[in-house]
Amino acid sequence: MPLDPGTAMMLQEMQARGVPTMSEGTPEQGRAMLRAFSGVDRRDPATLPPIAEIRDQEVGGVPARVYRPAVSDPAPTIVFLHGGGFVIGDLDTHDAAVRLLATDVGAVVVSVDYGLAPERPFPAGLDDAWAAFSDVAGLIGDFGGDPDRLVIAGDSAGANLAAVTAIRARDVGIPLAAQLLAYPATDPGGEYPSRSENAEGYFLTARDMDWFFGHYIGVAPDSPEARALVDDPRIAPLRTPDLTGVAPAIIATAEYDPLRDEGVAYAAALQAAGVQVWHRTFPGLIHGFYGTPLPGPLAATHEIDSALAALLH
């Protein structure tokens, strides 16, 4: 399929302005760039999906933001982990996407501000994700109130953390109704055609991926230490020996995304293990589309959220 028209125009505008890729700057510059790209400082609140209550608080000792739409109790509870290559992104950059998720699904959403690399490399972000998730699970009455409809969700790097959290939830016996994974990173050491097909020109580049991963693991991506880490299921959930009994999954991938094929492979691995999976590769879209305020990405976002709502309701 050709590129989604709105997405193509956005990429052309970025190229015309000479917007650098993430790997050309520092983590601090990357964080500022994503905030600018997300329109955090110029966003008109009147254009955002309305939420009855938004509250900043700590969950499991980790900063978080709780979104409570106008829904009847008990309601589902979704713990959301934002994307950004484990290095960039925050509660504000994903505010619009989380608002959509809360209103589309009719759920209380807890957006987690986990620690970022390189200041806090692996496994700090994963530990934060688990601390927040397990705290919410133990205090479900303070959130949506329905222990049978607890969800872990995330996009990109956040989807990686969500997938690993879902596996751990299975292992320790925390009931989990679903996992929502938008273009997840599942196998950083694997070789997939989408990585070469989409290595340049579609927002997330192959060099960006190496830059993010190197910061996350704290060593050079081509070092012996890195080669040992890529097989760790806490970094590569696709390498998990047994996925039986993991929560039902909503998995979205994008046609023009370097991560496309490993997301597809993860969906297939879950299905092979007997896990219920809803998966779609969205034609014409790129990495990072979830919650992007353009017609094509927004339609895809609503479709993903609707699939989760159907599973829960």
Secondary structure, DSSP 8 states (H G I E B T S, - for coil): ----HHHHHHHHHHHHTT---GGGS-HHHHHHHHHHHTTGGG--GGGS---SEEEEEEETTEEEEEEE-S--SSEEEEEEE--STTTS--TTTTHHHHHHHHHHHT-EEEEE----TTTS-TTHHHHHHHHHHHHHHHTGGGTTEEEEEEEEEEETHHHHHHHHHHHHHHHHT----EEEEES----TT---HHHHHTSSSSSS-HHHHHHHHHHHHTS-TTSHHHHHHTT-TTT-GGG-S--TT---EEEEEEEE-TTHHHHHHHHHHHHHTT--EEEEEEEEEETT-TT-SSHHHHHHHHHHHHHHHHHH-
